[in-house]
């Protein structure tokens, strides 16, 4: 054993007991050398049984050559940043989106200690790999990207995935029985069957619902259905960490028909032959069990780290904004315009694509319009959007009345698949034109919140903004005028941060 000032630095498990718990102080300069050595070994996949124990000081940044990942604390003015303190725990959240995955590592105050991202691999050694294998590899690459000296502090882990991304796996081995059904994939062959058994306007009455995907697979697959199990993307990824097959959460399970209000699958679903493949359901952020021994050993994570149930990516993004009171809402201004409102009442109406996710004793009511950033990018470059926005007076109403859509069809707040985009007349001034489009999108946002109120949701009182559009301060002021409400940019918008908050919740529940 090597020592400095009488303190142990590392141990080799083949001849020494397990390393001590994190929190012992090691001289920063020497601890950094050890950490760099561990990172090098990890990158080269030598995977020795070598563990670096925690220290009070960490480097200002941690860089991975492959991803450009930064690890950071909350220091100011370039001072050396403080790492985890004695006895402190960290909470890991991972977000698996449409094109890549992210992680965020936070403490109980919500301070980010490390974060990073990975794109999904399409090829390995020159050979194409399937989506499930790509997700699995990305999961373990993200764990590898977490700075080595922080891993022993991880107390809990949670993951979010894209809503309605569906997997049918072997109920014994967990291996996929078919390719995953993606979140936006429609199964029109199953829709009439689902509509015949589900209540009118139920959330599952959509071709892209999880239930439609299950029914489509059930009626067309020759696989042994006796050994099949349905999991969502987040469920399967979490299973790789905890090993307890068949556990989901009530956010992901909503679109397969689970009723979060009564905490059970409805009778009309349980009476179907394919109900035997449905997973058990718990609240998001519920402790499932400790991390698998082999996974913990491989990545230097303590054996008492718990793995918690996850959620969907949109719910995790809402959690990240920390809108915790009824009447608080988050508008996401990305390629589309999506609104989510915390309500005391549950609202469901498939005609408008409106449905409610349960959040503890409240409901997250949401809907999404086809308007948004995709329209803007059809007309302007990013540089033009920045320069033209600077010239807009956000307090002056635009007289132009558009309905900006990237293509024919709208779903919310007006359900009209034949609606034609309205972007004329176009004035000579590009500033006026952009002003008119931005204000028209703001009016659609106002109609969206108005519809939620008409359907019975809690009235919106304040709006936080996520997505690329949140960066446009002129648009924010314009929307505040149109909505007649306080509008501000959410401090945290990454779904990985919301997943980390779920991990924190799970750890706290375990303590209490």
VEXDREN-2710 file (C-alpha; in Angstrom, 1 decimal):
% VEXDREN-2710
k/r/px/py/pz
1/UNK/0.0/0.0/0.0
2/UNK/1.3/3.5/-0.9
3/UNK/0.9/6.2/1.7
4/UNK/1.4/9.9/2.1
5/UNK/1.3/11.5/5.6
6/UNK/0.2/8.1/6.8
7/UNK/-2.9/8.1/4.7
8/UNK/-3.7/5.3/2.2
9/UNK/-4.1/6.3/-1.5
10/UNK/-5.1/3.1/-3.2
11/UNK/-5.4/-0.6/-2.6
12/UNK/-5.3/-3.7/-4.8
13/UNK/-8.3/-5.9/-4.0
14/UNK/-6.4/-9.1/-4.7
15/UNK/-4.5/-8.6/-1.5
16/UNK/-6.3/-5.8/0.4
17/UNK/-9.8/-5.4/1.7
18/UNK/-12.3/-3.0/0.1
19/UNK/-11.3/0.7/0.0
20/UNK/-12.5/3.0/2.8
21/UNK/-15.7/5.0/2.4
22/UNK/-15.4/8.4/0.6
23/UNK/-14.7/11.5/2.6
24/UNK/-11.1/11.0/3.7
25/UNK/-8.8/13.9/2.8
26/UNK/-5.9/13.3/0.4
27/UNK/-3.5/16.0/-0.7
28/UNK/-5.0/17.4/-3.9
29/UNK/-1.8/17.2/-6.0
30/UNK/-1.3/13.5/-5.2
31/UNK/-5.0/12.7/-5.5
32/UNK/-5.1/14.3/-9.0
33/UNK/-2.2/12.2/-10.1
34/UNK/-4.0/9.1/-9.0
35/UNK/-7.2/10.2/-10.7
36/UNK/-5.4/10.8/-14.0
37/UNK/-3.9/7.4/-13.8
38/UNK/-7.3/5.8/-13.1
39/UNK/-8.8/7.7/-16.0
40/UNK/-6.1/6.5/-18.3
41/UNK/-6.6/2.9/-17.3
42/UNK/-10.4/3.3/-17.8
43/UNK/-9.9/4.8/-21.3
44/UNK/-7.6/2.0/-22.3
45/UNK/-10.1/-0.5/-20.9
46/UNK/-7.5/-2.2/-18.7
47/UNK/-10.2/-2.3/-16.0
48/UNK/-8.0/-3.2/-13.1
49/UNK/-9.4/-3.6/-9.6
50/UNK/-8.0/-0.3/-8.6
51/UNK/-10.1/2.3/-6.7
52/UNK/-9.3/5.9/-6.0
53/UNK/-11.0/7.1/-2.8
54/UNK/-12.5/10.5/-2.4
55/UNK/-10.8/13.8/-1.7
56/UNK/-11.9/17.2/-0.6
57/UNK/-10.5/19.1/-3.5
58/UNK/-11.0/18.4/-7.2
59/UNK/-9.7/19.9/-10.4
60/UNK/-11.5/22.8/-11.9
61/UNK/-12.4/20.7/-14.9
62/UNK/-12.2/17.1/-16.1
63/UNK/-11.8/16.6/-19.8
64/UNK/-12.5/13.4/-21.8
65/UNK/-10.7/13.4/-25.1
66/UNK/-13.6/11.6/-26.7
67/UNK/-16.5/13.8/-25.5
68/UNK/-15.2/17.1/-24.2
69/UNK/-17.0/16.5/-20.9
70/UNK/-16.5/19.0/-18.1
71/UNK/-16.8/18.3/-14.4
72/UNK/-17.4/21.3/-12.2
73/UNK/-18.5/22.6/-8.9
74/UNK/-19.7/26.0/-7.8
75/UNK/-16.5/28.1/-7.4
76/UNK/-16.2/31.7/-8.3
77/UNK/-13.5/33.9/-9.8
78/UNK/-11.4/30.9/-11.0
79/UNK/-10.7/29.7/-7.5
80/UNK/-10.1/26.0/-7.0
81/UNK/-13.4/24.3/-6.7
82/UNK/-14.6/22.2/-3.8
83/UNK/-15.5/18.6/-4.4
84/UNK/-17.9/16.6/-2.3
85/UNK/-17.5/17.1/1.5
86/UNK/-17.1/14.5/4.2
87/UNK/-20.2/12.2/4.1
88/UNK/-21.7/14.0/1.1
89/UNK/-23.6/12.0/-1.5
90/UNK/-24.1/12.6/-5.2
91/UNK/-27.1/11.6/-7.4
92/UNK/-26.8/10.5/-11.0
93/UNK/-29.4/11.2/-13.7
94/UNK/-29.2/10.0/-17.3
95/UNK/-31.4/11.2/-20.2
96/UNK/-31.8/9.0/-23.3
97/UNK/-33.1/11.2/-26.1
98/UNK/-33.8/10.8/-29.8
99/UNK/-30.2/11.2/-31.0
100/UNK/-28.0/10.8/-27.9
101/UNK/-27.7/10.7/-24.2
102/UNK/-26.6/12.9/-21.4
103/UNK/-25.8/12.6/-17.7
104/UNK/-25.8/15.0/-14.8
105/UNK/-24.3/14.4/-11.4
106/UNK/-25.7/16.6/-8.6
107/UNK/-25.6/17.0/-4.8
108/UNK/-28.6/17.4/-2.5
109/UNK/-28.6/21.2/-3.0
110/UNK/-28.9/20.7/-6.8
111/UNK/-25.3/21.8/-7.6
112/UNK/-24.0/20.1/-10.7
113/UNK/-20.6/18.3/-10.1
114/UNK/-20.3/16.8/-13.5
115/UNK/-22.2/16.5/-16.7
116/UNK/-21.6/15.2/-20.2
117/UNK/-23.2/13.8/-23.4
118/UNK/-22.7/11.0/-26.0
119/UNK/-24.2/10.5/-29.4
120/UNK/-25.6/7.1/-30.1
121/UNK/-23.1/4.8/-31.9
122/UNK/-24.2/3.7/-35.3
123/UNK/-21.2/1.5/-36.0
124/UNK/-18.7/-0.5/-34.0
125/UNK/-15.5/-1.8/-35.7
126/UNK/-17.0/-0.9/-39.0
127/UNK/-20.2/-2.9/-38.5
128/UNK/-23.7/-1.4/-38.0
129/UNK/-25.3/-2.1/-34.6
130/UNK/-28.9/-2.2/-33.7
131/UNK/-30.6/0.5/-31.5
132/UNK/-30.8/-1.5/-28.3
133/UNK/-27.1/-2.4/-28.5
134/UNK/-26.3/1.2/-29.2
135/UNK/-28.3/2.4/-26.1
136/UNK/-26.6/-0.2/-24.0
137/UNK/-23.1/0.8/-25.1
138/UNK/-24.0/4.5/-24.6
139/UNK/-25.2/3.8/-21.1
140/UNK/-21.9/2.2/-20.0
141/UNK/-19.9/4.9/-21.9
142/UNK/-21.7/7.6/-19.9
143/UNK/-20.8/5.8/-16.6
144/UNK/-17.2/5.6/-17.8
145/UNK/-17.3/9.4/-18.5
146/UNK/-18.3/10.2/-14.9
147/UNK/-15.0/11.4/-13.3
148/UNK/-13.5/8.5/-11.5
149/UNK/-12.9/10.4/-8.2
150/UNK/-16.7/11.2/-8.0
151/UNK/-18.0/7.7/-8.7
152/UNK/-17.7/6.4/-5.1
153/UNK/-20.0/9.3/-3.9
154/UNK/-22.9/8.2/-6.2
155/UNK/-25.8/7.2/-3.8
156/UNK/-28.5/6.7/-6.4
157/UNK/-29.2/6.6/-10.2
158/UNK/-32.3/7.2/-12.3
159/UNK/-32.8/7.3/-16.1
160/UNK/-35.4/8.9/-18.4
161/UNK/-36.2/7.8/-21.9
162/UNK/-38.4/8.9/-24.8
163/UNK/-42.1/8.4/-24.2
164/UNK/-43.7/5.4/-25.9
165/UNK/-40.3/3.9/-27.0
166/UNK/-41.2/0.3/-26.6
167/UNK/-39.2/-2.9/-26.2
168/UNK/-40.4/-6.5/-26.2
169/UNK/-37.8/-8.7/-24.4
170/UNK/-37.3/-12.2/-23.1
171/UNK/-38.8/-12.3/-19.6
172/UNK/-35.9/-14.5/-18.4
173/UNK/-32.8/-13.1/-20.1
174/UNK/-34.0/-9.5/-20.9
175/UNK/-32.7/-9.9/-24.5
176/UNK/-34.9/-8.0/-27.1
177/UNK/-37.2/-10.3/-29.1
178/UNK/-37.6/-7.7/-31.8
179/UNK/-36.2/-4.3/-32.7
180/UNK/-37.5/-1.4/-30.5
181/UNK/-40.6/0.5/-31.5
182/UNK/-39.5/4.2/-31.5
183/UNK/-41.5/7.0/-29.8
184/UNK/-42.9/8.4/-33.0
185/UNK/-43.6/5.1/-34.8
186/UNK/-47.2/4.6/-35.6
187/UNK/-49.0/1.2/-35.8
188/UNK/-52.3/2.0/-37.6
189/UNK/-53.0/-1.7/-38.0
190/UNK/-53.6/-1.9/-34.2
191/UNK/-55.5/1.3/-33.7
192/UNK/-59.0/0.0/-34.5
193/UNK/-58.4/-2.9/-32.1
194/UNK/-57.3/-0.6/-29.3
195/UNK/-60.2/1.8/-29.9
196/UNK/-62.6/-1.1/-29.6
197/UNK/-61.5/-1.9/-26.1
198/UNK/-60.4/1.4/-24.6
199/UNK/-62.7/4.3/-23.4
200/UNK/-63.3/7.0/-26.0
201/UNK/-60.6/9.6/-26.3
202/UNK/-58.2/7.6/-24.1
203/UNK/-54.5/8.3/-24.3
204/UNK/-53.9/4.9/-25.9
205/UNK/-56.2/5.8/-28.8
206/UNK/-53.3/7.0/-30.9
207/UNK/-51.4/4.9/-33.4
208/UNK/-48.1/5.8/-31.7
209/UNK/-49.2/4.7/-28.2
210/UNK/-47.3/2.0/-26.5
211/UNK/-50.5/-0.2/-26.4
212/UNK/-50.9/0.0/-30.2
213/UNK/-47.2/-1.1/-30.6
214/UNK/-47.8/-4.0/-28.2
215/UNK/-51.0/-5.1/-30.0
216/UNK/-49.3/-4.8/-33.4
217/UNK/-46.4/-7.0/-32.2
218/UNK/-48.7/-9.5/-30.6
219/UNK/-50.8/-10.0/-33.7
220/UNK/-47.9/-10.2/-36.1
221/UNK/-45.0/-11.9/-34.2
222/UNK/-44.2/-15.6/-34.3
223/UNK/-42.1/-15.3/-31.1
224/UNK/-42.9/-17.3/-28.1
225/UNK/-45.3/-15.0/-26.4
226/UNK/-45.2/-17.0/-23.1
227/UNK/-41.7/-15.8/-22.5
228/UNK/-42.2/-12.1/-23.6
229/UNK/-42.3/-9.0/-21.5
230/UNK/-42.9/-5.4/-22.4
231/UNK/-40.5/-2.7/-21.2
232/UNK/-40.0/0.9/-22.0
233/UNK/-36.6/2.3/-23.0
234/UNK/-35.8/3.7/-19.6
235/UNK/-37.0/0.4/-17.9
236/UNK/-34.7/-1.7/-19.9
237/UNK/-31.7/0.6/-19.4
238/UNK/-32.3/0.6/-15.6
239/UNK/-32.6/-3.2/-15.6
240/UNK/-29.1/-3.3/-17.0
241/UNK/-28.0/-1.6/-13.8
242/UNK/-30.1/-3.4/-11.2
243/UNK/-31.0/-6.7/-12.7
244/UNK/-34.6/-6.9/-11.5
245/UNK/-36.6/-7.5/-14.7
246/UNK/-40.1/-6.3/-15.2
247/UNK/-40.2/-2.9/-13.3
248/UNK/-41.6/0.3/-14.8
249/UNK/-42.9/3.7/-13.6
250/UNK/-46.4/5.2/-14.0
251/UNK/-45.1/8.0/-16.3
252/UNK/-43.8/5.6/-18.9
253/UNK/-46.7/3.2/-18.4
254/UNK/-49.3/5.8/-19.1
255/UNK/-49.4/5.2/-22.9
256/UNK/-49.8/1.4/-22.5
257/UNK/-53.0/2.1/-20.5
258/UNK/-51.9/2.2/-16.9
259/UNK/-54.2/4.4/-14.7
260/UNK/-52.0/6.4/-12.3
261/UNK/-55.1/7.8/-10.5
262/UNK/-56.0/4.4/-9.1
263/UNK/-52.5/2.9/-9.4
264/UNK/-53.4/-0.1/-11.5
265/UNK/-54.0/-1.3/-15.0
266/UNK/-57.7/-1.0/-15.9
267/UNK/-59.9/-4.1/-16.2
268/UNK/-60.5/-3.5/-19.9
269/UNK/-56.7/-4.0/-20.4
270/UNK/-56.2/-6.8/-17.9
271/UNK/-58.9/-8.8/-19.7
272/UNK/-56.8/-9.0/-22.9
273/UNK/-54.5/-12.0/-23.6
274/UNK/-51.4/-9.7/-24.0
275/UNK/-51.8/-8.2/-20.5
276/UNK/-49.5/-11.0/-19.2
277/UNK/-46.5/-9.2/-20.7
278/UNK/-47.1/-5.9/-18.9
279/UNK/-44.5/-4.8/-16.3
280/UNK/-45.2/-4.0/-12.6
281/UNK/-45.4/-0.2/-12.0
282/UNK/-44.1/2.1/-9.3
283/UNK/-43.9/5.8/-8.8
284/UNK/-41.0/7.6/-10.6
285/UNK/-38.0/7.9/-8.3
286/UNK/-38.8/4.8/-6.3
287/UNK/-35.9/2.7/-5.1
288/UNK/-35.8/-0.7/-6.9
289/UNK/-32.7/-2.3/-5.5
290/UNK/-28.9/-1.8/-5.2
291/UNK/-26.7/-1.6/-8.3
292/UNK/-25.5/-5.0/-9.6
293/UNK/-22.2/-6.0/-8.1
294/UNK/-20.4/-6.5/-11.4
295/UNK/-21.5/-3.0/-12.6
296/UNK/-20.6/-1.3/-9.4
297/UNK/-17.2/-3.1/-9.3
298/UNK/-16.4/-2.2/-13.0
299/UNK/-17.1/1.5/-12.5
300/UNK/-16.0/2.0/-8.9
301/UNK/-19.5/2.7/-7.6
302/UNK/-20.3/1.7/-4.0
303/UNK/-22.3/-1.5/-3.6
304/UNK/-25.0/0.3/-1.6
305/UNK/-25.8/2.7/-4.5
306/UNK/-29.5/2.3/-5.3
307/UNK/-31.1/2.3/-8.7
308/UNK/-34.5/4.1/-8.9
309/UNK/-37.4/3.9/-11.3
310/UNK/-37.3/6.5/-14.1
311/UNK/-39.6/8.7/-16.2
312/UNK/-40.1/10.1/-19.7
313/UNK/-37.8/12.7/-21.1
314/UNK/-40.4/15.4/-21.2
315/UNK/-41.3/14.8/-17.6
316/UNK/-37.7/14.9/-16.6
317/UNK/-37.2/18.2/-18.4
318/UNK/-40.2/19.6/-16.5
319/UNK/-38.7/18.4/-13.2
320/UNK/-35.5/20.2/-14.1
321/UNK/-37.3/23.5/-14.2
322/UNK/-38.4/23.0/-10.6
323/UNK/-41.9/24.3/-11.3
324/UNK/-43.4/22.7/-8.2
325/UNK/-46.7/24.6/-7.5
326/UNK/-50.1/24.2/-9.3
327/UNK/-50.4/27.0/-11.9
328/UNK/-46.7/26.9/-12.8
329/UNK/-46.0/25.9/-16.4
330/UNK/-43.1/25.1/-18.7
331/UNK/-43.2/26.0/-22.4
332/UNK/-40.6/24.2/-24.5
333/UNK/-39.7/26.2/-27.6
334/UNK/-37.8/23.7/-29.7
335/UNK/-38.7/22.4/-33.2
336/UNK/-42.3/22.4/-31.9
337/UNK/-44.1/24.3/-29.2
338/UNK/-45.0/22.1/-26.2
339/UNK/-46.7/23.2/-23.0
340/UNK/-46.9/21.5/-19.6
341/UNK/-48.9/22.8/-16.7
342/UNK/-48.9/21.6/-13.1
343/UNK/-52.6/21.1/-12.2
344/UNK/-54.6/19.8/-9.3
345/UNK/-57.0/18.3/-11.9
346/UNK/-56.4/15.5/-14.3
347/UNK/-57.2/16.3/-18.0
348/UNK/-57.5/13.7/-20.8
349/UNK/-58.6/14.4/-24.4
350/UNK/-57.1/12.5/-27.2
351/UNK/-58.8/14.8/-29.8
352/UNK/-56.2/17.4/-28.9
353/UNK/-53.4/15.1/-27.8
354/UNK/-53.9/16.3/-24.2
355/UNK/-53.1/13.9/-21.4
356/UNK/-52.0/14.1/-17.8
357/UNK/-49.0/12.6/-16.1
358/UNK/-49.2/12.0/-12.4
359/UNK/-46.6/13.9/-10.3
360/UNK/-47.1/12.7/-6.7
361/UNK/-50.5/14.2/-5.7
362/UNK/-50.7/16.6/-8.7
363/UNK/-51.1/16.3/-12.5
364/UNK/-48.8/17.5/-15.3
365/UNK/-51.2/18.4/-18.1
366/UNK/-49.6/18.7/-21.5
367/UNK/-50.1/19.3/-25.2
368/UNK/-47.9/20.0/-28.2
369/UNK/-48.4/22.2/-31.3
370/UNK/-46.7/21.7/-34.6
371/UNK/-45.7/25.3/-34.7
372/UNK/-42.2/26.3/-33.3
373/UNK/-38.6/26.5/-34.3
374/UNK/-38.9/24.2/-37.3
375/UNK/-40.9/26.9/-39.1
376/UNK/-38.4/29.6/-38.3
377/UNK/-35.6/27.6/-39.7
378/UNK/-37.4/27.1/-42.9
379/UNK/-37.4/30.9/-43.4
380/UNK/-34.3/32.3/-41.5
381/UNK/-30.8/31.2/-40.7
382/UNK/-29.7/31.1/-37.0
383/UNK/-27.6/34.3/-37.7
384/UNK/-30.6/36.1/-39.2
385/UNK/-32.8/35.1/-36.2
386/UNK/-30.2/36.7/-33.8
387/UNK/-29.7/39.9/-35.8
388/UNK/-33.3/40.5/-36.7
389/UNK/-34.5/39.9/-33.2
390/UNK/-32.3/42.6/-31.9
391/UNK/-34.3/45.1/-34.0
392/UNK/-37.7/44.1/-32.7
393/UNK/-39.7/46.2/-30.2
394/UNK/-41.3/43.4/-28.1
395/UNK/-43.7/45.9/-26.5
396/UNK/-45.3/46.9/-29.8
397/UNK/-48.0/44.5/-31.0
398/UNK/-47.7/43.1/-34.5
399/UNK/-50.7/43.5/-36.8
400/UNK/-49.7/40.4/-38.8
401/UNK/-51.9/37.4/-38.1
402/UNK/-50.2/34.1/-39.1
403/UNK/-50.5/30.5/-38.2
404/UNK/-46.9/29.2/-38.7
405/UNK/-46.7/25.5/-39.4
406/UNK/-43.8/23.6/-41.1
407/UNK/-46.3/21.5/-43.1
408/UNK/-50.1/20.8/-43.4
409/UNK/-51.7/19.7/-40.1
410/UNK/-52.1/20.9/-36.5
411/UNK/-52.9/18.9/-33.4
412/UNK/-53.0/21.4/-30.5
413/UNK/-54.6/23.7/-29.5
414/UNK/-56.6/23.2/-32.7
415/UNK/-57.0/19.6/-33.9
416/UNK/-57.1/19.9/-37.6
417/UNK/-55.0/17.5/-39.7
418/UNK/-55.8/19.5/-42.8
419/UNK/-54.8/22.9/-41.5
420/UNK/-52.7/24.8/-44.0
421/UNK/-49.8/27.0/-42.9
422/UNK/-50.6/30.7/-43.0
423/UNK/-47.5/32.8/-43.5
424/UNK/-48.7/35.5/-45.9
425/UNK/-48.7/38.3/-46.6
426/UNK/-45.0/38.8/-46.2
427/UNK/-44.0/42.4/-45.6
428/UNK/-40.9/43.9/-47.2
429/UNK/-39.1/44.2/-43.9
430/UNK/-37.7/40.9/-42.5
431/UNK/-37.8/42.5/-39.0
432/UNK/-41.6/43.0/-39.3
433/UNK/-41.9/39.5/-40.8
434/UNK/-40.0/37.8/-38.0
435/UNK/-41.9/40.0/-35.4
436/UNK/-45.2/38.8/-36.9
437/UNK/-44.2/35.1/-36.8
438/UNK/-42.9/35.2/-33.3
439/UNK/-46.0/37.0/-32.0
440/UNK/-48.3/34.5/-33.9
441/UNK/-46.5/31.6/-32.1
442/UNK/-47.0/33.5/-28.8
443/UNK/-50.7/33.7/-29.6
444/UNK/-50.9/30.0/-30.2
445/UNK/-49.2/29.5/-26.9
446/UNK/-51.8/31.6/-25.2
447/UNK/-54.6/29.6/-26.9
448/UNK/-52.9/26.4/-25.7
449/UNK/-53.0/27.5/-22.0
450/UNK/-56.5/28.8/-22.6
451/UNK/-57.7/25.4/-23.9
452/UNK/-56.1/23.6/-20.9
453/UNK/-58.1/25.9/-18.6
454/UNK/-61.3/25.3/-20.6
455/UNK/-60.8/21.5/-20.3
456/UNK/-60.6/21.9/-16.5
457/UNK/-56.9/22.3/-15.7
458/UNK/-55.6/24.8/-13.1
459/UNK/-55.2/28.3/-14.5
460/UNK/-51.6/29.1/-15.5
461/UNK/-49.9/31.7/-13.3
462/UNK/-46.3/31.7/-14.4
463/UNK/-44.4/30.3/-17.3
464/UNK/-40.8/29.0/-17.4
465/UNK/-39.2/28.5/-20.8
466/UNK/-37.0/25.7/-22.0
467/UNK/-35.6/24.9/-25.4
468/UNK/-33.7/27.0/-27.9
469/UNK/-36.3/29.7/-28.0
470/UNK/-35.7/30.5/-24.3
471/UNK/-32.5/32.2/-25.4
472/UNK/-34.4/34.9/-27.3
473/UNK/-35.0/37.7/-24.8
474/UNK/-37.1/39.8/-27.1
475/UNK/-39.4/36.9/-27.7
476/UNK/-39.6/36.3/-24.0
477/UNK/-40.8/39.9/-23.4
478/UNK/-43.2/39.6/-26.3
479/UNK/-44.7/36.3/-24.9
480/UNK/-45.0/37.9/-21.5
481/UNK/-47.1/40.7/-23.1
482/UNK/-49.3/38.3/-25.1
483/UNK/-49.8/35.9/-22.2
484/UNK/-50.2/38.6/-19.6
485/UNK/-48.1/36.4/-17.2
486/UNK/-44.6/36.4/-15.8
487/UNK/-42.4/34.6/-18.3
488/UNK/-38.7/33.6/-17.6
489/UNK/-36.1/31.2/-18.7
490/UNK/-35.8/28.1/-16.7
491/UNK/-32.4/27.9/-14.9
492/UNK/-32.1/24.2/-15.6
493/UNK/-33.7/22.7/-18.7
494/UNK/-31.8/19.4/-19.3
495/UNK/-33.8/16.2/-18.8
496/UNK/-30.7/14.6/-17.3
497/UNK/-30.9/17.1/-14.4
498/UNK/-34.5/16.2/-13.8
499/UNK/-33.5/12.5/-13.8
500/UNK/-30.9/13.3/-11.2
501/UNK/-33.6/15.0/-9.0
502/UNK/-35.5/11.7/-9.2
503/UNK/-32.4/9.8/-8.1
504/UNK/-32.2/12.3/-5.1
505/UNK/-35.9/11.6/-4.3
506/UNK/-35.3/7.9/-4.3
507/UNK/-32.3/8.2/-2.0
508/UNK/-34.2/10.4/0.4
509/UNK/-37.2/8.1/0.5
510/UNK/-34.9/5.2/1.3
511/UNK/-33.5/7.1/4.2
512/UNK/-36.9/8.0/5.6
END
